[in-house]
Amino acid sequence: MDNKIKARLIKSDKNNIWHPFTQMADWINNDPCAPLIIDKAKGSYLYDIDGKKYLDGVASLWVNLLGHRNPKIDKAIKKQINKGSHTTFLGLTHVPAIELAKKLISILPKNLKKIFYSDNGSTAVEVAIKMAYQYWQFKGEKRQFFFSLKNAYHGDTIGAVSVGGVDSFHSSFKSLLFKSYFAMSPYCYRCPYRKKEITFPLNAKNFKNHNAKVGCKGECIKQVEDIISKNHKTIAAAIIEPLNQAASGMIVMPKGYLKEYANLCKRYGVLLICDEVATGFGRTGKMFAVEHEDVKPDFACLSKGITGGYLPLAVTATTNEIYNAFLGKYEEFKTFFHGHSYTANPLACTAANAALDILKKDKILNKLQPKIKHLEKELTELSKHEKVGDIRHCGVMVGIEIVEDKRTGNPYDYKLKLGAKICTNMRKDSVIIRNLGDTLVLFLPLTITEKEISKIVSAVKEEISRLRLL
Ligand SMILES: Cc1ncc(COP(=O)(O)O)c(C=O)c1O
């Protein structure tokens, strides 16, 4: 692109836009790379306005599922545009939403029978929280608190922040939030209860072996039991990102943890919300993360990959038991008073229908298994690097924690912003990834190839190795 036009675009961006999760002082003044302006996308790649090609190693913030400009999804959306792009879902319905609900119910855990639409991951969580809260009112029980985990991330709206446990994102809003109980995060690498001499990376094969291996007595799950057993009469629901606390650095739970968490909820009569916004639609290697441990939640929150990463759409799926509690006469005011202007947008539902058809017809999850094995192999190699403290890996979601000292796990001074620097430098290798602190995050579309996986991992290795020069 002509340099003058480019300069004008950059100036206009900096003058007019406030970007999410971005320190704008850095963006405006110090960012060593002028903002990268993306022009188009195809398959696993993004192209900037100069035509330079980049591998999209974070699936455009964890949404892209089947490649950019997937021909089948493109075609379906174009067809729907010719029919109409939006109608309200309040008091009306439409074919794409009806079809999608049926398809979702056929693939979700069998107890989830009702689909409530909204338009992003945070609202899917808000809906689950409000439904759980109101359900107990109808049951005549005063349950006003929620239970969650440290390092949990469920979105940025106030309800979702109230069950969020990432201090750097959430602590400023403390006095605005409703009360939630928090147990420690199952973050094995930084667990204060583990034996000091354990060497990492650690790949726990199951929770019991894991306990023996790291020398802890399962303090993380013990805390869950302590809090729930003491407070269950006031807890409306417990929420969890099944298998992987993604936004705090891909904190992968030891095998068995999720099942135990779900069992405790069941034992003490606390509703369970599984937030599959990040993990849903194959990212763990199965359609939903709960399938790995045969967990049947009372609510599943879905978004991100649901439309193949094309359009905003979210779902809160729940049971007949919850749904039936809201039935009543008009004057009883048992209606669920919640909805958004773009709830169940027909274009988004159409994209989701197409994405689900592709997942099924093209046997995407079968084809994904060797790719996950390949990724695992590449990561095992990378884990030997002296600056790699821990690699956490679940399906196509990966966190690579960079440390100053591999032996002690000592992190670098956060002010060095090494994670961010590595990601910026990787653009020179034509790869885009993002960091969460000093954890580098890979989040891959299911259609990625083994060759592309190797390219991303080798770019990571290359840039970490350059750390010595810093
Ligand atoms: C587990 C989880 N829940 C909820 C959200 C929020 O989704 P959204 O950004 O669409 O509001 C995210 C986003 O990363 C997430 O990872």
The ligand as a MOL file (V3000), in Angstrom:
LIG
                    3D

  0  0  0     0  0            999 V3000
M  V30 BEGIN CTAB
M  V30 COUNTS 16 16 0 0 0
M  V30 BEGIN ATOM
M  V30 1 C -13.7240 -19.2080 29.1490 0
M  V30 2 C -14.1850 -17.8760 28.6460 0
M  V30 3 N -15.3850 -17.4150 29.0180 0
M  V30 4 C -15.8640 -16.2440 28.5680 0
M  V30 5 C -15.1090 -15.4530 27.7240 0
M  V30 6 C -15.6370 -14.1400 27.2530 0
M  V30 7 O -16.0080 -14.1960 25.9260 0
M  V30 8 P -16.2390 -12.8650 25.0870 0
M  V30 9 O -14.9020 -12.2280 24.9110 0
M  V30 10 O -16.8450 -13.3170 23.8210 0
M  V30 11 O -17.1650 -12.0090 25.8850 0
M  V30 12 C -13.8510 -15.8860 27.3200 0
M  V30 13 C -13.0170 -15.0770 26.4260 0
M  V30 14 O -11.8600 -15.2920 26.2200 0
M  V30 15 C -13.3700 -17.1280 27.7870 0
M  V30 16 O -12.1590 -17.6010 27.4510 0
M  V30 END ATOM
M  V30 BEGIN BOND
M  V30 1 1 1 2
M  V30 2 1 2 3
M  V30 3 2 2 15
M  V30 4 2 3 4
M  V30 5 1 4 5
M  V30 6 1 5 6
M  V30 7 2 5 12
M  V30 8 1 6 7
M  V30 9 1 7 8
M  V30 10 2 8 9
M  V30 11 1 8 10
M  V30 12 1 8 11
M  V30 13 1 12 13
M  V30 14 1 12 15
M  V30 15 2 13 14
M  V30 16 1 15 16
M  V30 END BOND
M  V30 END CTAB
M  END
